[in-house]
Amino acid sequence: MERTANIDLAAWRLNTAPLARRQVSIRAFTAILFMCACMSALLASWLPLQFSIITVFLFAGPHNWFELRYFLMRMPVRFGQSRNFFLTAFAGIGFLTVAYVALPVLYNFGLWTDDAWSTILASWNMLLLIWLALLVWMRGKQKPAPQRGCHAGDPASRRDWSWAIPAALGLCSLNWMWPEFFSLAIVYLHPLVALWFLDRHLRRTRPEWLRAYHGCLCLLPLLLMGIFWQLTRTPALPDDNGLFWRITQHAGAQLLPNVSSHLLVSVHVFLEMLHYGVWLIALPLIAPAISARTPSTSKRGRIWDIKAVPLARHPRGFPKMVGAALAFGIFLVAILWFGFLVDYSTTRDVYFTVAIAHVLAEAPFLLRML
């Protein structure tokens, strides 16, 4: 049963095409990635505050819905040997999310001093690292899918991911030294996880596109270097209103006072735009709406078709639960847009606090693809 979610990706695959047609598709895919990356860097550098507001307003909710659907595609109908892995993953997501949401609430009630805030923050970061290390170790204990030319019992198919425990302990020590900087690192590294998702998805479904995709990834450090070169000596962005102040603080202006806030916000907005682009453009781009393989599957690729999700299509699946989850996701997107229109600043604060849930959820599903 567990294999269903790993082998049934009809809704995220391209149709079989002649070689010449695939080559054209690869060129188009590469050109779109190239143009989106360059345009994102240009807009983020030009008007960082304005495009931070626009991108969050337009894409924050929809990209979460696409993530939800993708994660549902990856959910096995029966957990099987992954039962403990998923139970640990879901328990960690729930506990860490509730704890993270409670932190600013308790802080506003004055339950601890400013000096104690670093200790509380470091404790949450430590729990996050331990949870991630445990997931990596548990994933390593599971049998990986046999690779080409390698059987499940061969030594080449075995993995030892016990290194995750000492690595997490080492990161914990750095976290206790600089907890605020550790949290800021998560802010900047999280958008890059989407690029890893795209890499793993291409590796499974379109391996012939990997070389072109990796070539596009080489552009990323060049664009970042260009942003640094252009903005490193620019004056700080205005933060004379609550919204602009929140945006600059979220990018780390208070922790890095010697670095131009223009540079910090531009880099963060650029990475966020890449993150949104992967979920809203790149992954749907390599998953056309209709599969032409057989008439019986011609509708399974539609993004709104619940039966495209193995958890809903399987005889022992849960179509009503999947449908309710996707419908509720659309409702939350509408609520989020309404909140942005009524009170953008407050809605943004609430969103970036609650959104830690989807940040945490990416970890187990990414590990399942390794």
N, C-alpha and C positions, 0 to 999 in steps of 0.2 A: 504493500500500500504506500509506503513512504517514497517509493521511486516515482510515483505519479507526478509529484511536484517537480521532480528533477528532469523528467524526460518529456513532459507535456508542456511545451512552450509555444503552442500554435499561435497564440495571440501576440507573441513577441518575435515572430520570425518572418523573414521575407519569403516571397514565392520563389520557387525554383525557376531560374532563368538561364539563357545561354551565356557563355563566357563574355561575349562582347557586351551584352546588356548588364552583367554584373560589374564589368569594368566601368561602364558609364555611371552606375549607381555608386561605386566606390569614389569616383571623382566628384560626383555631386555631394556625397556625404562629407568628403574631405573639404570641399569648397565651403559648405555650409558651416562646418566647425571652424574653419579658418576665419570666415567673415564674422561669425558670432563672437569669437574670441577677440578679434581686433576691434570690433564695434563696442564690445563691453569695456575694453581697456580705454578706448577713446572717451566714451560717455562718462565712465567712472572718474576719469582724470579731469574732465571738463567741468562737470557740475555734480560733484559727489553727493552733496546734501540733497539736492533735488531728485537725483536718480535713486538715491537710497529710499526716499519716500515713495517714489513711483513704483520701483520694482517690488518693494514689500507689499504695497497696496494691490498691485495687479497679480503677483505671482506667488505670494506666500501661501495662500489658501489652496489654489489649484495644484501647486507642486506637492503639497501634503496629500491631496486626494490621489494623485498619480502614484506617490510612494505607497499609500495604503493599498491600492489595487495591485501594485507590483509585489508587495509583501504577501498579499493573499494568493497571488499566483505561485509563490514559493512555499506556501504552507502545505505540508503533507496531509493527506486525508487521515492517516493514522501515524502517530509519532514513532511507533516501533522502538528501535534502539536509540532514537533521539528523544525519548520521553524526558529523561533527566535534563538533557541539554535545554529543551524548550521550557520546562518547568523553572529551571534556574534563570533562563533568559527573561521570562515573563514576570517572575517574582522580583528580579532585579530592576526591571523597567518600572514596575509599579512602585516599589519602595523608594528608589532613587528619584522618581518623578515627584512623588508626594513630599519627600524631604526637601527637594529643590524648590518646589512651590511654597513650602512652609517657611523657608529661610527669610525671604523679604518680609513676609507677614509678621513673623516673630520679631524681626529686627525693628519694624515700625512700632511695635508695642514696647520697645525699650527693654527687652528681657535680657540683653547683654550689652556690654560696652563695645566701643569701637575696637579696642585692643583684642577683645575676645572674638571679633568677627573673623580674623585671619585663622584662628584655631578651628572655628566652625566650618569655614570654607575648606580648609585643608582636610578636615575629617571627611567631608562629602567627597572631595577629590580622591581621597584614599580608598573609600568604599567603591567608588567608580573603578579605580584601577584594579582592586582585588576582584571585583565582579568580572571585569574584562579578562583578567588573567585566568580566572576559573573557567570562563567560557572557552577560551583558547585551549586550555588544557583538556577540557572535556571533548572539544571538537577533534583534537589530535588523537584522542583515545578511540574515536570512531573509525571504522574502516572507510577509506576514501574510495571513490568510484574508480574502477580499474582504468588505467590509461592505455592508449594504443600500444600494443605489443607487451603489455604487462598484466599479469593475472593478479587477482585479489590477494593471493597468498604469497606472491613474490616479495622479496625484501624491498624492491624499488617502490612497491605500493604502500609500504608502511611509513608512518609518520611518528615523530617524537617531538611534541610541542611542549615538553616540560620546561623549556627555556622561558616560557611565559611567566612562571612564578618568580625567578630571580630578576627578570626584567621589570616586573611590576614593583618588586621591592625596591629596586634602584630608582625607579620613577617616583615612588612614594617618598624617598628621602629628598629628592629634588623638590617635590611638592611641598613638603614641610618647611623647606627653606624659603621658597617663594610661591606661596599658594595663589596670590593674585595673578602673578605672571603665568602660572600653570593654567589657571582658568582662562586667561586671555589667549593662551596657545590653543585651547580647545575651540575658541571662537574662530580663529583663523584656519585651523586644520580641518574642522568639520566640513566646510564646503568642498574640500578636495576629496572627501570620501565618495562623493557622487562620481568622480572620475574613475575611481577604483571599481565602482559598481558597473560602469559602462565597459571597462576593460574586461571584467569577468563575464559580462553578458556577451560581448563580442567573441570572447574566447570559446564560449559554449555554442553560440549560434552562427557567428560569421567569422571564423578564424582567419579567412583570407583578407579581412578588413583590418586586422590588428596592426599590420605594418604601417598602413596609412594613419591609423589612429595614434600610434606611438610617435609618428612623425609630427602630428599635430600637437602632441604633448610637449615636444621639444620647443614649441613656440611659447609655452607658458612661462618658463624662466626668462625668456627674452622680453616678453611683454612686461613682466614684473620689474626687470632691470630698467626698462624704458620708463616705467612709472616712477621708480626711485630716482632715476637721473633727472627727470623733468620736475619732480615735485619736492625733492628733499630740502630745498631752501625756500620754498614758498611760505608766505605768512599763514598763521593759523586761521582756520575757518571761523566765522562768527558763531558764537554760541550764546547770544544774548536772549534767546527764548528757550523755553523748556524743551521743545522738540529737538532743536539743533544741538542743545547741550546733551540730550540723551544719546543722540547719534554719535557724537564725538566721544562720549564716555564709553559707549559700547565698543568703539574701535580702539580704546586704550589710551585716550589722550591724557587722562589723569595719571596713569601709571608710567607713561613715557612723555614727560613734559618737554624733553629736549628734542623730540621728534615732531615735525610739523603735523598738526591734526589733519591738514589737507591730504598729506601722504597716507596717513593711517586710514582715514575714511575711504579714500579712493581705492586702496588695496582691498579693504574689506568689501566694499561694494562690488569691485571687480570679481572677487572670488564668489560672492553670493550670486552674481549674475551667471557665472559659470555653473554654479550648483543648480540654479533654476533651469538653465538651458539644457542640462543633461536630462532632467526629469520631464521637462515640457517639450523639448525639441529633439534631442538626440535619440533617446530610447523610443519615443513614438515614431521617429523617422525610420528606424530600422525594423519597425513592426507595422506594416501596412494594414489598412483597415480590413481588407478582405483577402482571405487566402484562396488561391485558385487551384489548390491541389485536387480537391474533390468537392462535388456539390454539397455533400453532407456537412462539410466544414467551412462552407463559404461565408458563414456569418459569425464564426467563432472568433475572428480577429477584431470585430468591432469593439471599440473601447468601452461601450456601454452595455455590451452583452454579458450578462452574468454567467452564462454557460461557458464563457471563455476561461473561467477560473476553475481549475481542477477540483478545488474544494467544493464547488457547487455542482459541477457536471458529473462527478463520480456517483454511482448508485448509493454509496454510503456517505455521501457528502452532505453539506448543509446549505442548500441554495437559498433558503429564506434568511439564514443568518448572514450570508455573504451579501445578498441583496439589501438587507437592512443596514449593514455596515456601510456599503457604498452610498446608499440613499442618505444616511445620516451624515456621511462625509460631505455630500453636496450641500446639505442643510447648514453644516458648520461653515462651509466656504461662504455661503450667502450671509450668515450671521457676521462673519469676520468682515466682509465688505461693508455691511451696514454699520458695524462698529467703527470702521475706519472713517466712514463719512460723518458720523455723529461726533466722535472724539478720537482723532487719529492718535494722539500722544498716549492716552490711556490704553487704547486697544493695542498699540504697538508694544507697550510694556507688558501687557497681559499675554500677548502672543509669544513674545520671546521668552517669557517665563515658562509657559505651558509647553512650548515647542520643544523643550528638552526631552519630552517623551519620544518624539520622532527621531531625535538625535541618538538616543539610547537604542531605539528599535533597529537602527541601521546596523549596529554591531553584530547581533546574532544572525541576521539574514545575510550579511556579507560573509561571515564565517562559514555559513552553510554552503556558500558558493566556492569556497577554497578547497 
